[in-house]
Each structure stands twice: as C-alpha cells, then as structure tokens.
C-alpha cells in the first residue's frame, strides 16, 4: 500500500510538472506571436512615415533584432499584458521603456552591426555603441542583438542595478552597464562608432561629440522637457567636422544630471 501511494504521488507530481511545462510553452508561443505582430506594426509604420530616415523601410536586420528581444522581460509583471503594444510603458522612477517604433528608428539611424558595407564601401564591422540612459535595458538588448558591444550608463541607481541583472540573466554578455551621469560619456571606452541618447537634452553634449569616431553617428532627442522635441542625427565626418539633421518629432523624458 505504501509503495502504491508513493507511485500515485509521483504520478500526480509528474502530471503537475507536465501541465506547468505545457502552459509555459503555450505562453511562450503566445508571446512570440505578439512580438511578431509588434514587429509587423513597426515595419508598417516605417513604410508609412519614412522611418524618420528619408526612406520607406527599416533595415531588415533591425526588425529581426526587434523580433528576438523578449520585451515582456523588460517591463513589470503587471504590465506584461501590454509588453508588445507599440507604445511606451512606465518602468518606475518617472522613466519609461520607449515605444518599439522609436527604438527601431533610432537603431536604424545608428547604422551599426555586422554585415553589409559602410558608406565608403568597406565591410561594416560590429563596432562599439555608447548608450546614455539604460532604463530597463531594452534598447541595449536590441543593439546587442546586432552583434555590437554596448556600453550603457544609467543615472537612476535602482534602474541601473535592475537593468544590469536583467541583461545578465537574459544572456547579453556584450552589454556593460554602470550607474552614473552620462553627460560626460564613458571616455575610457571611447571613441565609439555610434552613440544613442534615450532622454531629451537641451543641447548636444560636447563630450559625447568628442567621443564619437570620425564617420560615426549619434542619435539624440533635443528640446524642452515634457514637450515635443526633435530627434537629431549627428554625424562626424572623417575630417572631424560635424553635421546635424532633424529627423522627426519625438517626446522623451528629460536627460538628468549635472548638465
């Protein structure tokens, strides 16, 4: 009788584990479908609005990267139901995870990642990207999916700690984060092939321009806090001169820190 009860208990445990496994598999499949729907919507918006880059489509590599990052892991459990909605979501401390379309556009404008050729016809190397404003770590993860090395700075200490732990748990070993004021960049790891700023500044920080490689690109929202800003594309030419173009209106939380 004791052996029979033991087998019954083991069988019930096995059934429970199997049900949990199947539920997890179904949930993962649902998330995959939602993620693909998000990517399709982003691609459709890019075609409609020119992707903010003067052309009607985003780089397929960027869309593929967006499709690989589990955005639901970068929001709270209470907001997972909305993780793949094409809109920003709060992540605490007055900060947000950016709208997927904006993440895709900014990533596309940086022109980084392995594969293809640079503007001078040479093979494109993966390179290194500096991110100012880690937030939840989502933008860094999308960049990491393109094969680049990402150096990311976050000024809100709890967010910096959470993002570091999250990115490590998800296996993004090519992302290095730190807590600090990003206005002055991360000079010991520069110069960078590209720089992305995920909060609105009142101006383009000169230290970041100095840490941009010749031929490099910076994408940064510039304008007044809590108002419509302009997403700027800053390009440094081979001779060190800098050009700036307004790409599209955006709204970001303000860049904070000493400047």
Steps between C-alpha positions, in 0.01 A plus 500: 500500500783742586673434167171553313442835676855597412442423133174696503674800659779482242244475219311804627829694524590396145161613369536834680846557351370405154208743528731780613736424212218502245359823641844662478539379141160641406583832670835520320329429168243772571782747581676408175183575302450830682863595440472427128179705481689788664783471247248496212336816636838673536590408141164630378546831684849535352362461150227753572719763665832442324661361818623848584801436280381621163409155370203273524639193675711407798808282469379137513777425751347753739155346465649154556675623816172647625338164440757318712488714814238387755356842585276346764815435706573874511174611664337418831283191536195724530567644154596183314156492336597825322866416435456472123274799455671757279518765771723607789440347842599616849793322665499694827691801634330727247660316206359303207593225259484663157242424233630211284466711184727769647752238616504357148544841334782605734675168451458524124650851494813384683594268212689250718540125507678233305419443136476724198728791417564846639443820302856484361446147369707319763354201688302609804653390830275446803667783693421652839199706604461733798149527641403783735197389701487123550148508642367145499778385265273445200679729254835351604365150439380592149845642421669193646293280269679675211830370633643829626667562833281730707617728781198637684467758780194552722464785750215344703681252724215249555437485125872454433512207743183339363611539138842352573347194664238463227746521211731246665208263567392522137851428376601838358868466582595767244329774706690674780304735725581742777325745732595860433441830321526438127552862393877450492473160334740216571834627364711204612307278255475753215509607232176333396363405159159626609332668796132486588339723763163380627395817686441854376788746542488877468802479267741247351760433774850595372668211690289253304593662169868469596454128577346432159735345244552671164231349280287430808138588572313623805123496542362728770167669578550872562246745636314618807399254769148350475440670164542386142870468416692432181685177443840609368748301295852626571770381260873551535686506171844360439654847539334547839230743388149436630163520327157487663164408349152507648337163433159502670305644796512289816420518871750365752547539873768762576870422526598556862831552670753776557427656161 
